[in-house]
Amino acid sequence: MKKIEAIIQPHKLEEVKEALKGIGVDGMTILEARGHGRQKGHKEVYRGMEYQVDLLPKVKLELVVPDDRCEEVISTLVRAARSGKIGDGKVFVYDVAEAVRIRNDDRGDAAL
């Protein structure tokens, strides 16, 4: 099993969710996040003063998928989240040793 974490732009969330639903991926955790990468934020003017906004709003998605679906999920997610502009986000993939469904003690891929 693989855990996929993706940091994406908030306005792409619905598009990504629909794309993942389209390939049969339903289970995911979505968190609001703030951060920056290479773009280092931007400057804004408020009441005549210039401020550096260096923590931009982002959305973090977490999914655990069977090994054989990992590449399909990643490519679908990337395709839906891409705008082609700086700040589109990143995807990280981790190995998952075990998953247990609390309700009935299903384990491994059956728990997903």
MARKERO-401918 format. One record per atom (N, C-alpha, C): residue number from 1; residue in three letters; chain; atom name; x, y, z. Coordinates in nm, 3 decimals. Layout:
<atoms>
+-----+-----+---+----+---------+---------+---------+
!   k !   r ! c !  a !      px !      py !      pz !
+-----+-----+---+----+---------+---------+---------+
! NUM ! ALA ! A ! CA !       X !       Y !       Z !
...
+-----+-----+---+----+---------+---------+---------+
</atoms>
This chain:
<atoms>
+-----+-----+---+----+---------+---------+---------+
!   k !   r ! c !  a !      px !      py !      pz !
+-----+-----+---+----+---------+---------+---------+
!   1 ! MET ! A !  N !   0.084 !  -0.118 !   0.000 !
!   1 ! MET ! A ! CA !   0.000 !   0.000 !   0.000 !
!   1 ! MET ! A !  C !   0.089 !   0.124 !   0.000 !
!   2 ! LYS ! A !  N !   0.035 !   0.230 !  -0.058 !
!   2 ! LYS ! A ! CA !   0.107 !   0.358 !  -0.064 !
!   2 ! LYS ! A !  C !   0.019 !   0.469 !  -0.009 !
!   3 ! LYS ! A !  N !   0.083 !   0.561 !   0.064 !
!   3 ! LYS ! A ! CA !   0.014 !   0.681 !   0.109 !
!   3 ! LYS ! A !  C !   0.056 !   0.793 !   0.015 !
!   4 ! ILE ! A !  N !  -0.041 !   0.861 !  -0.042 !
!   4 ! ILE ! A ! CA !  -0.015 !   0.972 !  -0.133 !
!   4 ! ILE ! A !  C !  -0.058 !   1.099 !  -0.063 !
!   5 ! GLU ! A !  N !   0.034 !   1.193 !  -0.050 !
!   5 ! GLU ! A ! CA !   0.003 !   1.325 !   0.004 !
!   5 ! GLU ! A !  C !   0.023 !   1.425 !  -0.108 !
!   6 ! ALA ! A !  N !  -0.076 !   1.508 !  -0.130 !
!   6 ! ALA ! A ! CA !  -0.067 !   1.609 !  -0.235 !
!   6 ! ALA ! A !  C !  -0.099 !   1.745 !  -0.177 !
!   7 ! ILE ! A !  N !  -0.016 !   1.842 !  -0.208 !
!   7 ! ILE ! A ! CA !  -0.041 !   1.981 !  -0.171 !
!   7 ! ILE ! A !  C !  -0.083 !   2.050 !  -0.300 !
!   8 ! ILE ! A !  N !  -0.206 !   2.105 !  -0.302 !
!   8 ! ILE ! A ! CA !  -0.259 !   2.166 !  -0.425 !
!   8 ! ILE ! A !  C !  -0.318 !   2.304 !  -0.397 !
!   9 ! GLN ! A !  N !  -0.349 !   2.374 !  -0.503 !
!   9 ! GLN ! A ! CA !  -0.417 !   2.503 !  -0.492 !
!   9 ! GLN ! A !  C !  -0.563 !   2.480 !  -0.450 !
!  10 ! PRO ! A !  N !  -0.615 !   2.563 !  -0.359 !
!  10 ! PRO ! A ! CA !  -0.753 !   2.544 !  -0.312 !
!  10 ! PRO ! A !  C !  -0.858 !   2.545 !  -0.423 !
!  11 ! HIS ! A !  N !  -0.838 !   2.627 !  -0.527 !
!  11 ! HIS ! A ! CA !  -0.938 !   2.635 !  -0.634 !
!  11 ! HIS ! A !  C !  -0.940 !   2.511 !  -0.723 !
!  12 ! LYS ! A !  N !  -0.844 !   2.421 !  -0.706 !
!  12 ! LYS ! A ! CA !  -0.840 !   2.297 !  -0.784 !
!  12 ! LYS ! A !  C !  -0.900 !   2.178 !  -0.709 !
!  13 ! LEU ! A !  N !  -0.942 !   2.199 !  -0.585 !
!  13 ! LEU ! A ! CA !  -0.988 !   2.087 !  -0.501 !
!  13 ! LEU ! A !  C !  -1.105 !   2.012 !  -0.564 !
!  14 ! GLU ! A !  N !  -1.210 !   2.082 !  -0.606 !
!  14 ! GLU ! A ! CA !  -1.327 !   2.014 !  -0.662 !
!  14 ! GLU ! A !  C !  -1.291 !   1.936 !  -0.788 !
!  15 ! GLU ! A !  N !  -1.208 !   1.994 !  -0.871 !
!  15 ! GLU ! A ! CA !  -1.165 !   1.927 !  -0.994 !
!  15 ! GLU ! A !  C !  -1.088 !   1.799 !  -0.963 !
!  16 ! VAL ! A !  N !  -1.000 !   1.805 !  -0.864 !
!  16 ! VAL ! A ! CA !  -0.923 !   1.687 !  -0.824 !
!  16 ! VAL ! A !  C !  -1.014 !   1.581 !  -0.763 !
!  17 ! LYS ! A !  N !  -1.105 !   1.622 !  -0.675 !
!  17 ! LYS ! A ! CA !  -1.199 !   1.525 !  -0.615 !
!  17 ! LYS ! A !  C !  -1.282 !   1.454 !  -0.721 !
!  18 ! GLU ! A !  N !  -1.333 !   1.528 !  -0.818 !
!  18 ! GLU ! A ! CA !  -1.414 !   1.469 !  -0.925 !
!  18 ! GLU ! A !  C !  -1.331 !   1.374 !  -1.011 !
!  19 ! ALA ! A !  N !  -1.207 !   1.411 !  -1.040 !
!  19 ! ALA ! A ! CA !  -1.120 !   1.324 !  -1.120 !
!  19 ! ALA ! A !  C !  -1.091 !   1.193 !  -1.047 !
!  20 ! LEU ! A !  N !  -1.064 !   1.203 !  -0.916 !
!  20 ! LEU ! A ! CA !  -1.037 !   1.082 !  -0.838 !
!  20 ! LEU ! A !  C !  -1.163 !   0.996 !  -0.825 !
!  21 ! LYS ! A !  N !  -1.276 !   1.059 !  -0.806 !
!  21 ! LYS ! A ! CA !  -1.402 !   0.986 !  -0.799 !
!  21 ! LYS ! A !  C !  -1.428 !   0.914 !  -0.931 !
!  22 ! GLY ! A !  N !  -1.388 !   0.978 !  -1.042 !
!  22 ! GLY ! A ! CA !  -1.406 !   0.920 !  -1.175 !
!  22 ! GLY ! A !  C !  -1.328 !   0.791 !  -1.197 !
!  23 ! ILE ! A !  N !  -1.219 !   0.772 !  -1.124 !
!  23 ! ILE ! A ! CA !  -1.142 !   0.646 !  -1.137 !
!  23 ! ILE ! A !  C !  -1.170 !   0.552 !  -1.019 !
!  24 ! GLY ! A !  N !  -1.271 !   0.585 !  -0.938 !
!  24 ! GLY ! A ! CA !  -1.312 !   0.495 !  -0.831 !
!  24 ! GLY ! A !  C !  -1.242 !   0.514 !  -0.698 !
!  25 ! VAL ! A !  N !  -1.177 !   0.629 !  -0.677 !
!  25 ! VAL ! A ! CA !  -1.113 !   0.657 !  -0.548 !
!  25 ! VAL ! A !  C !  -1.206 !   0.745 !  -0.467 !
!  26 ! ASP ! A !  N !  -1.256 !   0.690 !  -0.356 !
!  26 ! ASP ! A ! CA !  -1.351 !   0.765 !  -0.274 !
!  26 ! ASP ! A !  C !  -1.290 !   0.813 !  -0.143 !
!  27 ! GLY ! A !  N !  -1.206 !   0.732 !  -0.082 !
!  27 ! GLY ! A ! CA !  -1.155 !   0.764 !   0.051 !
!  27 ! GLY ! A !  C !  -1.037 !   0.858 !   0.046 !
!  28 ! MET ! A !  N !  -1.051 !   0.972 !   0.110 !
!  28 ! MET ! A ! CA !  -0.941 !   1.067 !   0.118 !
!  28 ! MET ! A !  C !  -0.963 !   1.158 !   0.237 !
!  29 ! THR ! A !  N !  -0.855 !   1.216 !   0.286 !
!  29 ! THR ! A ! CA !  -0.861 !   1.315 !   0.392 !
!  29 ! THR ! A !  C !  -0.815 !   1.447 !   0.332 !
!  30 ! ILE ! A !  N !  -0.888 !   1.554 !   0.360 !
!  30 ! ILE ! A ! CA !  -0.855 !   1.684 !   0.305 !
!  30 ! ILE ! A !  C !  -0.834 !   1.782 !   0.419 !
!  31 ! LEU ! A !  N !  -0.721 !   1.851 !   0.417 !
!  31 ! LEU ! A ! CA !  -0.685 !   1.946 !   0.521 !
!  31 ! LEU ! A !  C !  -0.655 !   2.082 !   0.460 !
!  32 ! GLU ! A !  N !  -0.694 !   2.188 !   0.530 !
!  32 ! GLU ! A ! CA !  -0.653 !   2.322 !   0.488 !
!  32 ! GLU ! A !  C !  -0.511 !   2.344 !   0.538 !
!  33 ! ALA ! A !  N !  -0.429 !   2.406 !   0.456 !
!  33 ! ALA ! A ! CA !  -0.289 !   2.428 !   0.493 !
!  33 ! ALA ! A !  C !  -0.246 !   2.566 !   0.445 !
!  34 ! ARG ! A !  N !  -0.132 !   2.609 !   0.495 !
!  34 ! ARG ! A ! CA !  -0.071 !   2.734 !   0.450 !
!  34 ! ARG ! A !  C !   0.077 !   2.708 !   0.431 !
!  35 ! GLY ! A !  N !   0.135 !   2.765 !   0.327 !
!  35 ! GLY ! A ! CA !   0.276 !   2.745 !   0.305 !
!  35 ! GLY ! A !  C !   0.321 !   2.810 !   0.176 !
!  36 ! HIS ! A !  N !   0.445 !   2.785 !   0.140 !
!  36 ! HIS ! A ! CA !   0.498 !   2.833 !   0.014 !
!  36 ! HIS ! A !  C !   0.613 !   2.745 !  -0.029 !
!  37 ! GLY ! A !  N !   0.639 !   2.751 !  -0.156 !
!  37 ! GLY ! A ! CA !   0.752 !   2.680 !  -0.213 !
!  37 ! GLY ! A !  C !   0.846 !   2.781 !  -0.273 !
!  38 ! ARG ! A !  N !   0.881 !   2.758 !  -0.398 !
!  38 ! ARG ! A ! CA !   0.976 !   2.847 !  -0.465 !
!  38 ! ARG ! A !  C !   0.921 !   2.987 !  -0.487 !
!  39 ! GLN ! A !  N !   0.788 !   3.001 !  -0.494 !
!  39 ! GLN ! A ! CA !   0.734 !   3.134 !  -0.522 !
!  39 ! GLN ! A !  C !   0.750 !   3.230 !  -0.405 !
!  40 ! LYS ! A !  N !   0.776 !   3.180 !  -0.288 !
!  40 ! LYS ! A ! CA !   0.805 !   3.261 !  -0.168 !
!  40 ! LYS ! A !  C !   0.697 !   3.365 !  -0.136 !
!  41 ! GLY ! A !  N !   0.575 !   3.340 !  -0.176 !
!  41 ! GLY ! A ! CA !   0.467 !   3.433 !  -0.145 !
!  41 ! GLY ! A !  C !   0.463 !   3.550 !  -0.242 !
!  42 ! HIS ! A !  N !   0.398 !   3.656 !  -0.200 !
!  42 ! HIS ! A ! CA !   0.387 !   3.775 !  -0.283 !
!  42 ! HIS ! A !  C !   0.364 !   3.898 !  -0.195 !
!  43 ! LYS ! A !  N !   0.373 !   4.016 !  -0.255 !
!  43 ! LYS ! A ! CA !   0.351 !   4.139 !  -0.180 !
!  43 ! LYS ! A !  C !   0.210 !   4.190 !  -0.204 !
!  44 ! GLU ! A !  N !   0.147 !   4.244 !  -0.100 !
!  44 ! GLU ! A ! CA !   0.017 !   4.306 !  -0.112 !
!  44 ! GLU ! A !  C !   0.023 !   4.443 !  -0.046 !
!  45 ! VAL ! A !  N !  -0.064 !   4.531 !  -0.092 !
!  45 ! VAL ! A ! CA !  -0.073 !   4.664 !  -0.033 !
!  45 ! VAL ! A !  C !  -0.206 !   4.673 !   0.042 !
!  46 ! TYR ! A !  N !  -0.198 !   4.710 !   0.169 !
!  46 ! TYR ! A ! CA !  -0.317 !   4.724 !   0.253 !
!  46 ! TYR ! A !  C !  -0.309 !   4.859 !   0.323 !
!  47 ! ARG ! A !  N !  -0.406 !   4.944 !   0.297 !
!  47 ! ARG ! A ! CA !  -0.410 !   5.078 !   0.356 !
!  47 ! ARG ! A !  C !  -0.280 !   5.154 !   0.337 !
!  48 ! GLY ! A !  N !  -0.227 !   5.143 !   0.215 !
!  48 ! GLY ! A ! CA !  -0.107 !   5.217 !   0.181 !
!  48 ! GLY ! A !  C !   0.024 !   5.155 !   0.225 !
!  49 ! MET ! A !  N !   0.019 !   5.048 !   0.301 !
!  49 ! MET ! A ! CA !   0.141 !   4.980 !   0.347 !
!  49 ! MET ! A !  C !   0.160 !   4.853 !   0.265 !
!  50 ! GLU ! A !  N !   0.286 !   4.823 !   0.233 !
!  50 ! GLU ! A ! CA !   0.317 !   4.702 !   0.160 !
!  50 ! GLU ! A !  C !   0.353 !   4.590 !   0.257 !
!  51 ! TYR ! A !  N !   0.292 !   4.474 !   0.239 !
!  51 ! TYR ! A ! CA !   0.315 !   4.359 !   0.325 !
!  51 ! TYR ! A !  C !   0.360 !   4.240 !   0.242 !
!  52 ! GLN ! A !  N !   0.450 !   4.161 !   0.298 !
!  52 ! GLN ! A ! CA !   0.492 !   4.037 !   0.234 !
!  52 ! GLN ! A !  C !   0.401 !   3.925 !   0.284 !
!  53 ! VAL ! A !  N !   0.328 !   3.862 !   0.192 !
!  53 ! VAL ! A ! CA !   0.243 !   3.748 !   0.226 !
!  53 ! VAL ! A !  C !   0.320 !   3.624 !   0.187 !
!  54 ! ASP ! A !  N !   0.379 !   3.556 !   0.287 !
!  54 ! ASP ! A ! CA !   0.465 !   3.443 !   0.255 !
!  54 ! ASP ! A !  C !   0.404 !   3.307 !   0.287 !
!  55 ! LEU ! A !  N !   0.289 !   3.304 !   0.350 !
!  55 ! LEU ! A ! CA !   0.219 !   3.177 !   0.374 !
!  55 ! LEU ! A !  C !   0.087 !   3.181 !   0.296 !
!  56 ! LEU ! A !  N !   0.087 !   3.112 !   0.184 !
!  56 ! LEU ! A ! CA !  -0.027 !   3.113 !   0.095 !
!  56 ! LEU ! A !  C !  -0.122 !   2.998 !   0.128 !
!  57 ! PRO ! A !  N !  -0.252 !   3.016 !   0.103 !
!  57 ! PRO ! A ! CA !  -0.347 !   2.907 !   0.130 !
!  57 ! PRO ! A !  C !  -0.325 !   2.790 !   0.034 !
!  58 ! LYS ! A !  N !  -0.325 !   2.671 !   0.088 !
!  58 ! LYS ! A ! CA !  -0.310 !   2.547 !   0.012 !
!  58 ! LYS ! A !  C !  -0.410 !   2.445 !   0.067 !
!  59 ! VAL ! A !  N !  -0.423 !   2.334 !  -0.002 !
!  59 ! VAL ! A ! CA !  -0.505 !   2.222 !   0.044 !
!  59 ! VAL ! A !  C !  -0.417 !   2.098 !   0.039 !
!  60 ! LYS ! A !  N !  -0.424 !   2.017 !   0.145 !
!  60 ! LYS ! A ! CA !  -0.347 !   1.893 !   0.150 !
!  60 ! LYS ! A !  C !  -0.444 !   1.775 !   0.142 !
!  61 ! LEU ! A !  N !  -0.422 !   1.687 !   0.046 !
!  61 ! LEU ! A ! CA !  -0.500 !   1.564 !   0.032 !
!  61 ! LEU ! A !  C !  -0.414 !   1.448 !   0.076 !
!  62 ! GLU ! A !  N !  -0.475 !   1.355 !   0.149 !
!  62 ! GLU ! A ! CA !  -0.406 !   1.232 !   0.190 !
!  62 ! GLU ! A !  C !  -0.491 !   1.114 !   0.147 !
!  63 ! LEU ! A !  N !  -0.430 !   1.018 !   0.078 !
!  63 ! LEU ! A ! CA !  -0.499 !   0.898 !   0.032 !
!  63 ! LEU ! A !  C !  -0.408 !   0.779 !   0.056 !
!  64 ! VAL ! A !  N !  -0.466 !   0.664 !   0.085 !
!  64 ! VAL ! A ! CA !  -0.391 !   0.539 !   0.090 !
!  64 ! VAL ! A !  C !  -0.454 !   0.448 !  -0.015 !
!  65 ! VAL ! A !  N !  -0.369 !   0.398 !  -0.104 !
!  65 ! VAL ! A ! CA !  -0.418 !   0.317 !  -0.216 !
!  65 ! VAL ! A !  C !  -0.334 !   0.190 !  -0.228 !
!  66 ! PRO ! A !  N !  -0.391 !   0.086 !  -0.290 !
!  66 ! PRO ! A ! CA !  -0.312 !  -0.035 !  -0.316 !
!  66 ! PRO ! A !  C !  -0.195 !  -0.002 !  -0.409 !
!  67 ! ASP ! A !  N !  -0.086 !  -0.077 !  -0.399 !
!  67 ! ASP ! A ! CA !   0.033 !  -0.054 !  -0.480 !
!  67 ! ASP ! A !  C !   0.003 !  -0.047 !  -0.629 !
!  68 ! ASP ! A !  N !  -0.085 !  -0.135 !  -0.677 !
!  68 ! ASP ! A ! CA !  -0.111 !  -0.143 !  -0.821 !
!  68 ! ASP ! A !  C !  -0.191 !  -0.024 !  -0.875 !
!  69 ! ARG ! A !  N !  -0.252 !   0.057 !  -0.788 !
!  69 ! ARG ! A ! CA !  -0.328 !   0.174 !  -0.833 !
!  69 ! ARG ! A !  C !  -0.252 !   0.305 !  -0.814 !
!  70 ! CYS ! A !  N !  -0.137 !   0.299 !  -0.752 !
!  70 ! CYS ! A ! CA !  -0.063 !   0.419 !  -0.714 !
!  70 ! CYS ! A !  C !  -0.034 !   0.510 !  -0.833 !
!  71 ! GLU ! A !  N !   0.024 !   0.457 !  -0.938 !
!  71 ! GLU ! A ! CA !   0.062 !   0.540 !  -1.053 !
!  71 ! GLU ! A !  C !  -0.060 !   0.601 !  -1.122 !
!  72 ! GLU ! A !  N !  -0.169 !   0.523 !  -1.131 !
!  72 ! GLU ! A ! CA !  -0.293 !   0.574 !  -1.191 !
!  72 ! GLU ! A !  C !  -0.348 !   0.691 !  -1.110 !
!  73 ! VAL ! A !  N !  -0.348 !   0.677 !  -0.978 !
!  73 ! VAL ! A ! CA !  -0.399 !   0.783 !  -0.890 !
!  73 ! VAL ! A !  C !  -0.313 !   0.908 !  -0.901 !
!  74 ! ILE ! A !  N !  -0.181 !   0.890 !  -0.899 !
!  74 ! ILE ! A ! CA !  -0.090 !   1.005 !  -0.907 !
!  74 ! ILE ! A !  C !  -0.110 !   1.080 !  -1.039 !
!  75 ! SER ! A !  N !  -0.113 !   1.008 !  -1.150 !
!  75 ! SER ! A ! CA !  -0.126 !   1.076 !  -1.280 !
!  75 ! SER ! A !  C !  -0.261 !   1.146 !  -1.293 !
!  76 ! THR ! A !  N !  -0.368 !   1.086 !  -1.240 !
!  76 ! THR ! A ! CA !  -0.500 !   1.150 !  -1.242 !
!  76 ! THR ! A !  C !  -0.500 !   1.277 !  -1.158 !
!  77 ! LEU ! A !  N !  -0.444 !   1.267 !  -1.039 !
!  77 ! LEU ! A ! CA !  -0.437 !   1.380 !  -0.947 !
!  77 ! LEU ! A !  C !  -0.356 !   1.495 !  -1.009 !
!  78 ! VAL ! A !  N !  -0.239 !   1.464 !  -1.063 !
!  78 ! VAL ! A ! CA !  -0.152 !   1.567 !  -1.122 !
!  78 ! VAL ! A !  C !  -0.221 !   1.633 !  -1.241 !
!  79 ! ARG ! A !  N !  -0.285 !   1.554 !  -1.325 !
!  79 ! ARG ! A ! CA !  -0.353 !   1.609 !  -1.442 !
!  79 ! ARG ! A !  C !  -0.465 !   1.705 !  -1.401 !
!  80 ! ALA ! A !  N !  -0.540 !   1.670 !  -1.297 !
!  80 ! ALA ! A ! CA !  -0.651 !   1.755 !  -1.252 !
!  80 ! ALA ! A !  C !  -0.603 !   1.879 !  -1.178 !
!  81 ! ALA ! A !  N !  -0.490 !   1.871 !  -1.110 !
!  81 ! ALA ! A ! CA !  -0.442 !   1.983 !  -1.027 !
!  81 ! ALA ! A !  C !  -0.355 !   2.082 !  -1.105 !
!  82 ! ARG ! A !  N !  -0.309 !   2.043 !  -1.222 !
!  82 ! ARG ! A ! CA !  -0.212 !   2.126 !  -1.296 !
!  82 ! ARG ! A !  C !  -0.279 !   2.246 !  -1.362 !
!  83 ! SER ! A !  N !  -0.221 !   2.364 !  -1.340 !
!  83 ! SER ! A ! CA !  -0.262 !   2.484 !  -1.413 !
!  83 ! SER ! A !  C !  -0.147 !   2.531 !  -1.501 !
!  84 ! GLY ! A !  N !  -0.027 !   2.481 !  -1.475 !
!  84 ! GLY ! A ! CA !   0.090 !   2.521 !  -1.551 !
!  84 ! GLY ! A !  C !   0.161 !   2.642 !  -1.495 !
!  85 ! LYS ! A !  N !   0.113 !   2.692 !  -1.381 !
!  85 ! LYS ! A ! CA !   0.173 !   2.809 !  -1.319 !
!  85 ! LYS ! A !  C !   0.249 !   2.769 !  -1.194 !
!  86 ! ILE ! A !  N !   0.342 !   2.855 !  -1.152 !
!  86 ! ILE ! A ! CA !   0.416 !   2.829 !  -1.031 !
!  86 ! ILE ! A !  C !   0.320 !   2.820 !  -0.913 !
!  87 ! GLY ! A !  N !   0.347 !   2.727 !  -0.821 !
!  87 ! GLY ! A ! CA !   0.262 !   2.709 !  -0.705 !
!  87 ! GLY ! A !  C !   0.154 !   2.604 !  -0.720 !
!  88 ! ASP ! A !  N !   0.158 !   2.526 !  -0.829 !
!  88 ! ASP ! A ! CA !   0.057 !   2.420 !  -0.849 !
!  88 ! ASP ! A !  C !   0.061 !   2.316 !  -0.740 !
!  89 ! GLY ! A !  N !   0.178 !   2.291 !  -0.680 !
!  89 ! GLY ! A ! CA !   0.185 !   2.198 !  -0.568 !
!  89 ! GLY ! A !  C !   0.284 !   2.086 !  -0.588 !
!  90 ! LYS ! A !  N !   0.273 !   1.988 !  -0.500 !
!  90 ! LYS ! A ! CA !   0.364 !   1.873 !  -0.500 !
!  90 ! LYS ! A !  C !   0.286 !   1.748 !  -0.459 !
!  91 ! VAL ! A !  N !   0.341 !   1.632 !  -0.496 !
!  91 ! VAL ! A ! CA !   0.286 !   1.502 !  -0.456 !
!  91 ! VAL ! A !  C !   0.400 !   1.424 !  -0.390 !
!  92 ! PHE ! A !  N !   0.371 !   1.364 !  -0.274 !
!  92 ! PHE ! A ! CA !   0.468 !   1.282 !  -0.202 !
!  92 ! PHE ! A !  C !   0.407 !   1.143 !  -0.185 !
!  93 ! VAL ! A !  N !   0.489 !   1.039 !  -0.197 !
!  93 ! VAL ! A ! CA !   0.442 !   0.901 !  -0.187 !
!  93 ! VAL ! A !  C !   0.523 !   0.828 !  -0.081 !
!  94 ! TYR ! A !  N !   0.453 !   0.759 !   0.008 !
!  94 ! TYR ! A ! CA !   0.516 !   0.685 !   0.118 !
!  94 ! TYR ! A !  C !   0.467 !   0.541 !   0.117 !
!  95 ! ASP ! A !  N !   0.550 !   0.449 !   0.166 !
!  95 ! ASP ! A ! CA !   0.508 !   0.311 !   0.187 !
!  95 ! ASP ! A !  C !   0.425 !   0.304 !   0.315 !
!  96 ! VAL ! A !  N !   0.319 !   0.223 !   0.313 !
!  96 ! VAL ! A ! CA !   0.235 !   0.201 !   0.431 !
!  96 ! VAL ! A !  C !   0.250 !   0.054 !   0.470 !
!  97 ! ALA ! A !  N !   0.290 !   0.030 !   0.594 !
!  97 ! ALA ! A ! CA !   0.314 !  -0.107 !   0.640 !
!  97 ! ALA ! A !  C !   0.183 !  -0.182 !   0.666 !
!  98 ! GLU ! A !  N !   0.082 !  -0.115 !   0.718 !
!  98 ! GLU ! A ! CA !  -0.043 !  -0.183 !   0.755 !
!  98 ! GLU ! A !  C !  -0.156 !  -0.083 !   0.762 !
!  99 ! ALA ! A !  N !  -0.275 !  -0.131 !   0.734 !
!  99 ! ALA ! A ! CA !  -0.398 !  -0.052 !   0.752 !
!  99 ! ALA ! A !  C !  -0.499 !  -0.142 !   0.821 !
! 100 ! VAL ! A !  N !  -0.572 !  -0.087 !   0.916 !
! 100 ! VAL ! A ! CA !  -0.672 !  -0.163 !   0.991 !
! 100 ! VAL ! A !  C !  -0.801 !  -0.083 !   0.994 !
! 101 ! ARG ! A !  N !  -0.911 !  -0.145 !   0.950 !
! 101 ! ARG ! A ! CA !  -1.042 !  -0.081 !   0.963 !
! 101 ! ARG ! A !  C !  -1.091 !  -0.106 !   1.105 !
! 102 ! ILE ! A !  N !  -1.115 !  -0.002 !   1.178 !
! 102 ! ILE ! A ! CA !  -1.151 !  -0.012 !   1.320 !
! 102 ! ILE ! A !  C !  -1.284 !  -0.086 !   1.338 !
! 103 ! ARG ! A !  N !  -1.381 !  -0.060 !   1.251 !
! 103 ! ARG ! A ! CA !  -1.515 !  -0.117 !   1.267 !
! 103 ! ARG ! A !  C !  -1.515 !  -0.269 !   1.273 !
! 104 ! ASN ! A !  N !  -1.441 !  -0.336 !   1.183 !
! 104 ! ASN ! A ! CA !  -1.449 !  -0.482 !   1.177 !
! 104 ! ASN ! A !  C !  -1.314 !  -0.553 !   1.170 !
! 105 ! ASP ! A !  N !  -1.207 !  -0.480 !   1.193 !
! 105 ! ASP ! A ! CA !  -1.072 !  -0.535 !   1.198 !
! 105 ! ASP ! A !  C !  -1.022 !  -0.587 !   1.062 !
! 106 ! ASP ! A !  N !  -1.079 !  -0.537 !   0.949 !
! 106 ! ASP ! A ! CA !  -1.022 !  -0.569 !   0.819 !
! 106 ! ASP ! A !  C !  -0.880 !  -0.515 !   0.815 !
! 107 ! ARG ! A !  N !  -0.792 !  -0.587 !   0.745 !
! 107 ! ARG ! A ! CA !  -0.651 !  -0.546 !   0.740 !
! 107 ! ARG ! A !  C !  -0.600 !  -0.542 !   0.596 !
! 108 ! GLY ! A !  N !  -0.495 !  -0.465 !   0.577 !
! 108 ! GLY ! A ! CA !  -0.433 !  -0.455 !   0.446 !
! 108 ! GLY ! A !  C !  -0.523 !  -0.384 !   0.346 !
! 109 ! ASP ! A !  N !  -0.517 !  -0.429 !   0.218 !
! 109 ! ASP ! A ! CA !  -0.595 !  -0.366 !   0.114 !
! 109 ! ASP ! A !  C !  -0.745 !  -0.373 !   0.142 !
! 110 ! ALA ! A !  N !  -0.790 !  -0.476 !   0.212 !
! 110 ! ALA ! A ! CA !  -0.933 !  -0.489 !   0.245 !
! 110 ! ALA ! A !  C !  -0.981 !  -0.375 !   0.335 !
! 111 ! ALA ! A !  N !  -0.890 !  -0.315 !   0.410 !
! 111 ! ALA ! A ! CA !  -0.927 !  -0.205 !   0.500 !
! 111 ! ALA ! A !  C !  -0.943 !  -0.073 !   0.424 !
! 112 ! LEU ! A !  N !  -0.897 !  -0.067 !   0.302 !
! 112 ! LEU ! A ! CA !  -0.907 !   0.057 !   0.225 !
! 112 ! LEU ! A !  C !  -1.046 !   0.072 !   0.169 !
+-----+-----+---+----+---------+---------+---------+
</atoms>
